[in-house]
């Protein structure tokens, strides 16, 4: 589980997506989000709700510890 107090959740999502060699389009489809919504998270224009973050966590098989 990664502690994300030094990096924003958007940057963490983007980093993990790229680590798994996924495009925004692929990940957004896997999560049933719009690509624009995912882009807004990654570019820190908005924060995901806990429900959306849980979906991302499940799809990416990644846990984040929020502080």
C-alpha positions as CSV (number, residue, x, y, z in Angstrom):
1,X,0.0,0.0,0.0
2,X,1.5,3.3,-1.0
3,X,1.2,6.4,1.1
4,X,0.5,9.4,-1.1
5,X,1.1,12.5,1.0
6,X,4.0,13.7,-1.3
7,X,2.2,13.0,-4.6
8,X,-1.3,13.9,-5.6
9,X,-3.8,11.2,-6.3
10,X,-4.0,12.3,-9.9
11,X,-0.3,11.8,-10.4
12,X,-0.5,8.5,-8.7
13,X,-3.3,7.3,-11.0
14,X,-1.4,8.5,-14.1
15,X,1.8,6.9,-12.9
16,X,0.1,3.5,-12.2
17,X,-1.8,3.6,-15.5
18,X,1.4,4.2,-17.4
19,X,3.2,1.5,-15.4
20,X,0.6,-1.0,-16.6
21,X,0.9,0.3,-20.2
22,X,-2.7,1.4,-20.4
23,X,-4.0,4.3,-22.3
24,X,-6.5,6.7,-20.7
25,X,-9.1,5.3,-23.1
26,X,-8.4,1.7,-22.0
27,X,-8.5,2.5,-18.3
28,X,-11.6,4.6,-18.6
29,X,-13.4,1.8,-20.4
30,X,-12.3,-0.7,-17.8
31,X,-13.6,1.5,-15.1
32,X,-16.8,2.6,-17.0
33,X,-15.7,6.3,-16.7
34,X,-15.5,8.8,-19.5
35,X,-12.0,9.4,-20.8
36,X,-12.5,13.1,-19.9
37,X,-13.3,12.3,-16.3
38,X,-10.1,10.2,-16.0
39,X,-8.1,13.0,-17.7
40,X,-9.5,15.5,-15.2
41,X,-8.3,13.3,-12.3
42,X,-4.8,12.8,-13.8
43,X,-4.4,16.5,-14.6
44,X,-5.6,17.5,-11.1
45,X,-8.7,19.4,-12.3
46,X,-10.9,17.4,-10.0
47,X,-10.5,14.6,-7.4
48,X,-12.2,11.3,-7.7
49,X,-14.9,10.4,-5.2
50,X,-14.2,7.5,-2.8
51,X,-16.4,5.3,-5.0
52,X,-14.4,6.2,-8.1
53,X,-11.1,5.8,-6.3
54,X,-12.3,2.3,-5.1
55,X,-13.1,1.4,-8.7
56,X,-9.6,2.6,-9.9
57,X,-8.0,0.7,-7.1
58,X,-9.8,-2.5,-8.0
59,X,-9.2,-2.3,-11.7
60,X,-5.5,-1.4,-11.3
61,X,-5.1,-3.8,-8.4
62,X,-3.5,-1.0,-6.4
63,X,-4.2,0.2,-2.9
64,X,-3.6,3.8,-1.8
65,X,-3.4,5.1,1.7
66,X,-4.9,8.5,1.8
67,X,-3.8,11.0,4.4
